[in-house]
Amino acid sequence: MSNDIFVWVEQFKGMVAGGSWEAMGAARRLADETGGQVVACLFGSAGVSDLAQEAISYGADRVLVAEDDTLADFRVEPYAALMAKVVREAQPQAVLISATFRGRELGPMLAVELETGCIADCTALELEDGRLLATRPIYAGKLLSKCIIPERLPQIATLRVRAFPKPEPDSARSGEVATVEPVLSEDEIGSKVTGFKETEGGVSLADASIIVSGGRGVGGPEGYEPLKELAEVLGAAIGASRAAVDAGWIPYEHQVGQTGKTVNPDLYIACGISGAIQHQAGMRTSKVIVAINKDPEAPIFKLAHYGIVDDLFKVVPALTKALREKLE
Ligand SMILES: Cc1cc2nc3c(=O)[nH]c(=O)nc-3n(C[C@H](O)[C@H](O)[C@H](O)COP(=O)(O)OP(=O)(O)OC[C@H]3O[C@@H](n4cnc5c(N)ncnc54)[C@H](O)[C@@H]3O)c2cc1C
């Protein structure tokens, strides 16, 4: 067993998911404490090795690269099988995976393959007696639990996107790149990726550092227009409550909450959202929450750092105008 920490580097068509670099930063910090190495696992089709230097610049000491058509698009079977193989061979202390949709599939599957534990959706990681002590929100974020994997190794953790700082890349760092071969052949893989369809909606909610979110209070699909203008000025993504999604005012991709997306932006502006517990489940770890609601008793104000009690159709355009003047 080594003190090394493995990190899965998630890429799509040559673009690395930001959460993977956040995981790399967390791994670097932990490995520096234990004296281990950070090993990046980078899988994809031919050419993915071009990203190896980027992984090194973000903190990897070694990069294990697999280039094969079977790994071109993420599928959990070949990725988990290959991760399991390289992890079995190297016996690292821990494997860190960003808790993206794909990471949330890979982490538990890898844990099953390796007969170990997986702590999902961590928002903080530290070391206690040489083992990972993870913090993860439970009960819709109302409680923070502390979790360990007491005996089994490696300790697998998925890291909530944007909960860990993304390190500054250092292009002067050097590291080693090694090639690994896939485990499964195409006819051993049950699922096939037949294509991709782009969803509507500009900035991705998961990656957004600012989210302007609208609920039933926007009153209809046209009620999102002032929110979109504010979002444009701020470079923000648009979120929504389930009430607005269920009403058909905005597509499901925008839904934040227990049955929607979990987001963790620097700034979350909730407009006409009451703040039901199921909505809070998806946004309560936002660093700064601003609520705009005409009901001073709305539960969102208990959570918000800043609250404006007024009509959103008055406040949002005024905010947009003021910010446009300030930012332009
Ligand atoms: C199993 C389950 C899962 C769920 N999952 C989710 C989920 O993932 N996400 C989610 O959001 N909900 C979820 N819900 C639904 C949740 O319980 C609430 O019903 C929903 O969040 C309410 O949405 P809302 O705040 O937009 O609407 P409301 O609760 O109706 O609130 C609208 C708010 O807008 C304010 N308002 C109205 N007009 C204006 C105006 N002009 N200016 C300013 N303020 C105004 C009102 O004062 C009110 O506070 C779930 C429910 C269940 C049972």
Ligand as a Chemical Component Dictionary entry (heavy atoms), coordinates in Angstrom:
data_LIG
# 
_chem_comp.id                   LIG 
_chem_comp.type                 NON-POLYMER 
_chem_comp.pdbx_formal_charge   0 
_chem_comp.three_letter_code    LIG 
# 
loop_
_chem_comp_atom.comp_id 
_chem_comp_atom.atom_id 
_chem_comp_atom.alt_atom_id 
_chem_comp_atom.type_symbol 
_chem_comp_atom.charge 
_chem_comp_atom.model_Cartn_x 
_chem_comp_atom.model_Cartn_y 
_chem_comp_atom.model_Cartn_z 
_chem_comp_atom.pdbx_ordinal 
LIG C1  C1  C 0 -40.172 14.877 -3.446 1  
LIG C2  C2  C 0 -40.108 16.335 -3.789 2  
LIG C3  C3  C 0 -39.017 16.803 -4.489 3  
LIG C4  C4  C 0 -38.928 18.160 -4.814 4  
LIG N1  N1  N 0 -37.830 18.612 -5.492 5  
LIG C5  C5  C 0 -37.697 19.936 -5.714 6  
LIG C6  C6  C 0 -36.533 20.462 -6.358 7  
LIG O1  O1  O 0 -35.632 19.741 -6.784 8  
LIG N2  N2  N 0 -36.455 21.801 -6.520 9  
LIG C7  C7  C 0 -37.429 22.662 -6.102 10 
LIG O2  O2  O 0 -37.281 23.877 -6.294 11 
LIG N3  N3  N 0 -38.547 22.176 -5.522 12 
LIG C8  C8  C 0 -38.709 20.851 -5.331 13 
LIG N4  N4  N 0 -39.864 20.390 -4.762 14 
LIG C9  C9  C 0 -40.992 21.321 -4.603 15 
LIG C10 C10 C 0 -40.901 22.207 -3.380 16 
LIG O3  O3  O 0 -41.499 21.560 -2.283 17 
LIG C11 C11 C 0 -41.655 23.527 -3.626 18 
LIG O4  O4  O 0 -42.971 23.234 -3.976 19 
LIG C12 C12 C 0 -41.047 24.397 -4.718 20 
LIG O5  O5  O 0 -39.662 24.552 -4.494 21 
LIG C13 C13 C 0 -41.719 25.751 -4.699 22 
LIG O6  O6  O 0 -41.227 26.530 -5.733 23 
LIG P1  P1  P 0 -41.276 28.124 -5.634 24 
LIG O7  O7  O 0 -40.496 28.567 -4.457 25 
LIG O8  O8  O 0 -40.898 28.640 -6.962 26 
LIG O9  O9  O 0 -42.829 28.394 -5.471 27 
LIG P2  P2  P 0 -43.653 28.933 -4.235 28 
LIG O10 O10 O 0 -43.400 28.133 -3.022 29 
LIG O11 O11 O 0 -45.042 29.085 -4.701 30 
LIG O12 O12 O 0 -43.023 30.368 -3.966 31 
LIG C14 C14 C 0 -43.129 31.439 -4.839 32 
LIG C15 C15 C 0 -42.560 32.638 -4.115 33 
LIG O13 O13 O 0 -42.534 33.743 -4.989 34 
LIG C16 C16 C 0 -42.859 34.907 -4.254 35 
LIG N5  N5  N 0 -43.352 35.892 -5.232 36 
LIG C17 C17 C 0 -44.475 35.830 -5.987 37 
LIG N6  N6  N 0 -44.526 36.877 -6.829 38 
LIG C18 C18 C 0 -43.418 37.620 -6.592 39 
LIG C19 C19 C 0 -42.915 38.823 -7.135 40 
LIG N7  N7  N 0 -43.533 39.466 -8.131 41 
LIG N8  N8  N 0 -41.759 39.319 -6.642 42 
LIG C20 C20 C 0 -41.095 38.686 -5.650 43 
LIG N9  N9  N 0 -41.533 37.534 -5.092 44 
LIG C21 C21 C 0 -42.676 37.005 -5.566 45 
LIG C22 C22 C 0 -43.890 34.460 -3.251 46 
LIG O14 O14 O 0 -43.908 35.337 -2.136 47 
LIG C23 C23 C 0 -43.380 33.069 -2.897 48 
LIG O15 O15 O 0 -42.526 33.106 -1.759 49 
LIG C24 C24 C 0 -39.968 19.044 -4.437 50 
LIG C25 C25 C 0 -41.060 18.553 -3.724 51 
LIG C26 C26 C 0 -41.139 17.226 -3.400 52 
LIG C27 C27 C 0 -42.318 16.736 -2.623 53 
# 
loop_
_chem_comp_bond.comp_id 
_chem_comp_bond.atom_id_1 
_chem_comp_bond.atom_id_2 
_chem_comp_bond.value_order 
_chem_comp_bond.pdbx_ordinal 
LIG C1  C2  SING 1  
LIG C2  C3  SING 2  
LIG C2  C26 DOUB 3  
LIG C3  C4  DOUB 4  
LIG C4  N1  SING 5  
LIG C4  C24 SING 6  
LIG N1  C5  DOUB 7  
LIG C5  C6  SING 8  
LIG C5  C8  SING 9  
LIG C6  O1  DOUB 10 
LIG C6  N2  SING 11 
LIG N2  C7  SING 12 
LIG C7  O2  DOUB 13 
LIG C7  N3  SING 14 
LIG N3  C8  DOUB 15 
LIG C8  N4  SING 16 
LIG N4  C9  SING 17 
LIG N4  C24 SING 18 
LIG C9  C10 SING 19 
LIG C10 O3  SING 20 
LIG C10 C11 SING 21 
LIG C11 O4  SING 22 
LIG C11 C12 SING 23 
LIG C12 O5  SING 24 
LIG C12 C13 SING 25 
LIG C13 O6  SING 26 
LIG O6  P1  SING 27 
LIG P1  O7  DOUB 28 
LIG P1  O8  SING 29 
LIG P1  O9  SING 30 
LIG O9  P2  SING 31 
LIG P2  O10 DOUB 32 
LIG P2  O11 SING 33 
LIG P2  O12 SING 34 
LIG O12 C14 SING 35 
LIG C14 C15 SING 36 
LIG C15 O13 SING 37 
LIG C15 C23 SING 38 
LIG O13 C16 SING 39 
LIG C16 N5  SING 40 
LIG C16 C22 SING 41 
LIG N5  C17 SING 42 
LIG N5  C21 SING 43 
LIG C17 N6  DOUB 44 
LIG N6  C18 SING 45 
LIG C18 C19 SING 46 
LIG C18 C21 DOUB 47 
LIG C19 N7  SING 48 
LIG C19 N8  DOUB 49 
LIG N8  C20 SING 50 
LIG C20 N9  DOUB 51 
LIG N9  C21 SING 52 
LIG C22 O14 SING 53 
LIG C22 C23 SING 54 
LIG C23 O15 SING 55 
LIG C24 C25 DOUB 56 
LIG C25 C26 SING 57 
LIG C26 C27 SING 58 
# 
